[in-house]
Structure formats: C-alpha cells, structure tokens
Amino acid sequence: MDLEAPVDAWYVYAAVALVAATLVGLVAAVPTTPPPDAERAAGAVEGVTASEYPASASYDHDADVVTIDRRTITMENAGGRSHAAFAYGVVVPVSGEERLENLTHGASFEEEYATELADGDEHAVAAFERELAEAFEDNTGEELRADGELHARQLAVDTGADGLDPLEERLTVRVSDDWGPIVDELPDELWEPEPYVGELSVSYVGVGHRHVEIRMDGEYRLADLLPGIVPEEIAPDPEPLAETERLTATADGVGGTVVEPRSDGRIDHEIPGTDYRLESSQPPRDPIEFTVELTDPAGELPTERWEFELEHADGEHSWENEIDREVEFEGDVPAIELDERGYYRVTLVAV
C-alpha cells in the first residue's frame, strides 16, 4: 500500500497556508478604534457660538490631535481622521494660554484679570485682547494635543469694565538766584539796585520722555536803575528778552534745567575822581512772560500749553495737569465681535 501523499497535495497545502497568512494580516490591519466624530464636536462648538447669550458646552472625544482652523475642525486618532465645518462664527483655540484656558473651563474674567483691574496703568480688557490675538495667531491651523474633552465657551466682556488712571504732570519755574552787577564798587548808600531775576530753575515730574519747551519774553534794561554819579548816556540801550530753553524728561518722567537770562549789552565804567568801578549786564525786568509747551515725541499724548508771568517777588510758579487716557477697541482679531453695546463677544475652545 502506497502511503506517500500525492505531489499535488503539497501545492494545495502551500496555497492554504498563504491564504491564511494573508487573512491574518488583513485582520491585523483593520483599525480597532473608529476615527473621532468631528461632526459632533463641531455641533457642540456651533451651539455655543450661535447663542445670543454667553454659553458653554463640552464634548467627550477620543482624538489624540485636534486642529481648529477658523471655521473648521479636524480630529485624528489611531483609527483615522475626520473633518467638519462650523456653520457659524470663528473661534479661538486657547491651548497654551493659561488664563484663556481657565476662562474656557468656567473661571470669571474678574478672577483671571484681577491684577490688571487693580493696576491703574494696565487695562484688563486690553490684556485680554492681546492674549486672544496671540492664541489665535499661535494655534489656528496647528495640530493641538487633545486631552479627551473639548470645552467651548462664549464670553461677553464689557470693554468699559476697566480704565486707566490719568497721567499726572507738574512743572515748576522757580527764581533760584538774583541778578546783580558783575563788579559793584559803589557803596550801598550810593547805589543798591532792586533784585531782579538772575537764574531760574525749571523742574518737571510726570510723563516719561516728555519734551518741554520754555519761551521767555520781556525786556533787559539798566539805564533807569543807574545811580546819579554814572552818566546815563553810557548805559546800553534796552534789549528784548527772547530766549528759549528745552528739556526732555527721562524714561521715569523726571527732568530739569537751569536758565540764566543774560543780556548782550553791558556797562563797564570807572567813575572819574573816585576809586569806584561798575561793571554790569542788564537785568531782565519784571515781569517775564513765559510760554511753556509740552509735547509727546511718540504723538500719543496731547500737546499742552501753559502761559504765565513771573516777577522776582513771586518766587515761583507751578502748573499741574492731568491727561486722561483711553483705550480704543476695534475688534481687529477675526474671532472677536465688538457689539453695539461695546462688549467683546468671543468663543474660546480648549481641546
């Protein structure tokens, strides 16, 4: 009896083994996890964005990566990729912006921006707008790692919820020294001239980099002050006082300068028959008219003007000013809507 298998049986065996191996490979290649449902995620977001009032929603998902690109959402996991579009509105994906993420999960605007709300030099809504712009720029169209739950929240933030304190500035012009002759060998009983302004100190405290221009107008005149032993005809003619000084405040808003009005005309006279000599410039006569102009080199603050008169006896004059500051909100970020009441409306999404 011949027990050997026919030669054809080996071919049959090999074919069966090959088919079995192929089937095993196909089964192994079939995904065990379905792709995420982007349509349901888009629906959850849409319901929030389209609401007439602030609203929120969440959606559990199994995506590993989520991409939000203005009006579309793409979700991907080991099972594949799905894609959907929003029928309404543009949203801001907030991954990486801690305060925006906290808002998306239910925190209040007042909690998250308490520091800015308490600081008169910071505007909370402006900070919020900056962070929205950064999140939109950094995350839109980018693959974001997902944590299994999508959160969407529509916020309405009053742009008038915060304000900036006014800027304060103060300028002081003070008589810091008296005018006097350069050489005066005359005894007091012959000549003791009245005091006039010889030096002025100007100080500014207020806004960083502020430009200050001080214009002085008046007259230098000596002739009618001379004692009788000095011939009047040798006195110089009166001169107009027209001088300008400038200063620029430091970054901390502090500046100062010293102004010494000096005439061109002078007298230098030895009195015949005496040991007396008189050398003098002409004093600036009271009053001196001042025009002060304060400008901002950046062009962001208004130009201020102060006019006053100063006499020696006044000692000093001070001027104080407050500059109101406002922040303009135009809603330049595509995902932000500025409504007619002045509220920012925006939908935040954390994946």
C-alpha positions in Angstrom: 0.0 0.0 0.0 1.5 3.4 -1.0 1.2 5.9 1.9 3.0 8.8 0.2 0.9 11.9 -0.4 0.4 12.8 -4.0 2.7 15.6 -5.2 -0.3 17.9 -5.8 -1.2 17.8 -2.1 1.9 19.8 -1.3 0.8 22.6 -3.6 -2.7 22.6 -2.0 -1.1 22.8 1.5 1.1 25.7 0.5 -1.8 27.6 -1.1 -3.9 27.2 2.0 -1.1 28.4 4.3 -0.5 31.5 2.1 -4.2 32.4 2.1 -4.4 32.0 5.9 -1.4 34.3 6.4 -2.9 36.9 4.1 -6.2 36.8 6.0 -4.4 37.2 9.4 -2.5 40.2 8.0 -5.7 41.8 6.8 -7.4 41.3 10.1 -4.4 42.8 11.9 -4.5 45.8 9.6 -8.2 46.6 10.3 -8.4 49.5 12.9 -9.7 48.5 16.2 -10.7 52.1 17.1 -13.1 54.3 14.9 -11.9 57.8 14.0 -13.2 60.7 16.1 -16.5 62.2 15.4 -15.7 65.7 14.2 -19.3 66.5 13.3 -20.4 66.1 16.9 -17.6 68.2 18.1 -18.5 70.9 15.5 -22.1 70.8 16.7 -21.1 71.4 20.3 -19.0 74.4 19.3 -21.6 75.8 17.0 -24.3 75.7 19.7 -22.1 77.9 21.8 -21.0 80.3 19.1 -24.5 80.8 17.7 -26.1 81.6 21.1 -27.4 85.0 21.6 -26.2 84.9 25.1 -22.9 83.7 26.8 -23.0 79.9 26.8 -20.7 76.9 27.2 -20.6 73.2 26.2 -18.3 70.2 26.5 -17.9 67.1 24.4 -16.0 63.9 25.3 -13.9 62.5 22.5 -11.1 60.1 21.8 -9.0 62.3 19.5 -5.3 62.5 20.1 -4.8 65.6 17.9 -7.3 68.4 17.1 -6.8 71.1 14.5 -9.1 74.2 14.5 -8.7 76.4 11.5 -11.1 79.4 11.8 -14.3 77.7 10.6 -13.2 74.0 10.5 -12.2 71.3 12.9 -10.1 68.2 12.2 -9.8 65.4 14.7 -7.4 62.4 14.5 -6.5 59.2 16.4 -5.2 55.8 15.5 -8.5 54.9 13.9 -8.2 57.7 11.3 -9.2 61.3 10.7 -12.5 63.2 10.5 -13.3 66.7 9.4 -16.2 69.1 9.9 -17.0 72.8 9.3 -18.7 75.3 11.6 -21.8 76.8 10.2 -21.4 79.9 12.3 -18.6 82.0 13.6 -14.8 81.8 14.0 -13.4 80.5 17.3 -10.1 81.0 19.2 -8.3 77.8 20.2 -6.7 78.7 23.5 -4.1 75.9 24.1 -1.0 77.3 25.9 -2.7 80.5 27.2 -3.3 79.7 30.8 -5.8 82.5 31.6 -7.8 81.8 28.5 -7.9 78.1 29.2 -9.2 78.9 32.7 -11.9 81.1 31.3 -12.9 78.3 28.9 -13.3 76.0 31.9 -15.5 78.4 33.7 -13.3 81.0 35.6 -14.6 84.6 35.7 -12.9 87.4 33.8 -12.6 89.3 37.2 -10.6 86.4 38.7 -8.2 85.9 35.8 -7.5 89.6 35.2 -7.6 90.8 38.8 -4.0 92.1 38.6 -4.8 94.4 35.7 -8.1 95.5 37.1 -6.3 96.7 40.3 -3.5 98.5 38.3 -4.3 102.0 37.1 -1.6 101.7 34.4 -2.8 98.4 33.0 -6.1 97.8 31.1 -7.6 94.4 31.8 -9.6 94.2 28.6 -6.6 95.3 26.5 -4.6 92.4 28.1 -7.4 90.0 27.3 -7.4 91.2 23.7 -3.6 90.8 23.4 -3.8 87.2 24.7 -6.7 86.4 22.4 -4.7 87.7 19.4 -1.7 85.6 20.5 -3.7 82.5 20.9 -5.5 82.9 17.6 -2.1 83.5 15.8 -0.3 80.7 17.5 -3.0 78.0 17.5 -5.1 78.5 14.4 -4.4 75.8 11.9 -2.0 74.0 14.2 -2.2 70.4 15.5 -3.0 70.6 19.2 -2.6 67.7 21.6 -6.0 66.7 23.0 -7.0 65.6 26.5 -10.2 63.8 25.7 -12.7 66.6 26.5 -13.4 69.5 24.3 -14.7 72.7 26.0 -16.3 75.7 24.3 -17.4 78.9 26.0 -18.7 82.1 24.6 -17.8 85.2 26.6 -19.2 88.7 26.6 -16.7 91.2 28.1 -17.5 94.8 28.6 -14.7 96.9 27.1 -15.6 99.6 29.6 -15.0 97.2 32.5 -11.6 98.8 33.2 -10.0 102.1 32.8 -6.6 103.8 33.0 -5.7 106.3 35.7 -5.0 109.8 34.2 -1.3 110.7 33.8 -0.2 113.5 36.2 2.4 116.1 35.4 3.8 119.1 37.3 6.1 121.8 36.1 7.7 124.4 38.4 9.7 127.5 37.5 11.5 129.0 40.5 13.7 132.0 40.9 16.9 130.4 42.1 19.3 133.4 42.1 19.2 137.1 41.9 20.6 139.4 39.2 23.4 141.6 40.3 26.3 143.7 38.8 29.4 141.8 37.9 31.6 144.4 39.7 30.0 146.8 42.0 32.4 149.0 44.0 29.9 151.6 44.8 28.9 151.9 48.4 25.3 150.9 49.3 24.4 154.5 50.1 25.2 155.5 46.5 23.6 152.5 44.8 21.7 149.5 46.0 19.7 148.1 43.0 16.5 146.2 43.4 16.6 142.5 43.0 15.7 141.0 39.6 15.7 137.5 38.2 19.2 136.2 37.7 18.6 132.5 37.5 15.7 130.2 37.1 15.4 126.5 38.0 12.8 124.5 35.9 11.7 121.1 37.1 9.3 118.6 35.6 7.8 115.5 37.1 5.3 113.5 35.1 5.4 111.5 31.8 8.4 109.7 30.5 10.2 111.3 27.5 8.0 114.4 27.6 9.5 117.3 25.7 9.3 120.7 27.4 10.0 124.0 25.6 10.2 127.2 27.7 10.0 130.5 25.8 10.7 133.7 27.8 9.8 137.2 26.6 10.4 140.6 28.2 13.0 143.3 28.3 16.6 143.8 29.5 17.0 147.4 30.8 19.6 149.0 33.0 19.5 152.7 32.2 16.8 153.9 34.7 18.4 151.9 37.5 21.9 153.6 37.5 22.9 156.0 40.3 23.3 159.7 39.5 27.1 159.5 39.5 27.0 157.2 36.5 26.3 159.1 33.2 23.1 157.8 31.8 24.4 158.1 28.2 26.9 155.3 28.7 24.1 152.8 29.6 23.4 150.3 26.9 20.1 150.5 25.1 17.3 148.3 26.3 17.2 144.9 24.6 14.3 142.5 24.0 14.4 139.4 26.1 13.5 136.4 23.8 15.1 133.2 24.9 14.1 129.5 24.6 15.2 126.6 26.7 14.3 122.9 26.2 14.4 119.8 28.3 13.4 116.1 27.8 12.1 114.0 30.7 13.8 110.7 31.5 12.0 107.4 31.0 10.9 107.8 34.6 9.3 111.2 33.8 11.8 113.5 35.5 13.6 116.4 34.0 15.1 119.8 34.9 17.3 122.6 33.7 18.7 125.9 34.8 18.0 129.1 32.8 20.2 132.2 33.2 18.8 135.2 31.2 21.8 137.3 30.0 21.8 140.5 28.0 24.3 141.3 25.3 24.6 144.9 26.4 26.9 145.7 29.2 28.4 148.6 31.1 32.0 148.8 32.3 32.7 152.2 33.8 35.3 153.7 36.2 33.9 156.8 37.9 36.3 159.7 37.5 37.8 161.1 40.7 36.8 158.0 42.7 38.1 154.5 43.2 34.7 153.2 42.1 34.1 150.9 39.2 30.9 149.5 37.9 30.6 146.5 35.5 27.2 145.1 34.8 24.9 143.4 32.3 21.3 144.5 32.0 18.7 142.8 34.3 15.6 141.2 32.9 12.8 143.5 34.1 9.6 142.4 35.8 7.5 140.7 34.6 8.9 138.0 32.4 6.3 136.3 30.2 6.5 132.6 29.9 5.0 130.3 27.3 5.6 126.6 28.1 4.7 123.9 25.6 4.8 120.2 26.4 4.8 117.6 23.6 5.0 113.9 23.2 7.6 112.7 20.7 5.5 109.5 20.1 2.5 111.6 19.2 0.2 109.6 21.6 -0.5 112.4 24.1 -2.0 115.8 23.5 0.2 118.9 23.4 -0.2 121.1 26.4 0.4 124.8 26.7 0.9 127.0 29.8 1.3 130.7 29.8 2.1 132.9 32.8 4.0 135.9 34.1 6.8 135.8 36.7 8.2 138.6 38.8 11.1 138.3 41.1 8.9 138.7 44.2 6.7 135.8 43.1 9.5 133.3 43.9 8.0 130.5 41.7 5.0 129.4 39.7 3.8 125.8 39.3 1.5 124.2 36.9 -0.3 120.8 37.3 -2.0 118.8 34.7 -3.9 115.5 34.3 -4.1 113.7 31.0 -7.0 111.3 30.5 -6.1 108.0 28.9 -8.4 105.9 26.8 -8.0 102.5 25.1 -9.7 102.1 21.8 -11.1 98.7 21.0 -11.8 97.9 17.3 -12.0 94.1 17.4 -9.2 93.5 14.9 -8.9 89.8 15.8 -11.2 87.9 13.3 -12.7 85.8 16.1 -13.7 88.8 18.2 -17.0 90.6 17.6 -17.5 94.1 19.1 -21.2 94.6 19.5 -23.2 97.8 19.6 -23.1 97.9 23.4 -19.3 97.9 23.5 -18.9 94.3 24.5 -16.4 91.8 23.1 -18.1 88.6 22.2 -15.8 85.6 21.5 -15.9 81.8 21.6 -12.9 80.1 23.3 -12.2 76.4 22.6 -9.9 74.1 24.6 -9.4 70.7 23.1 
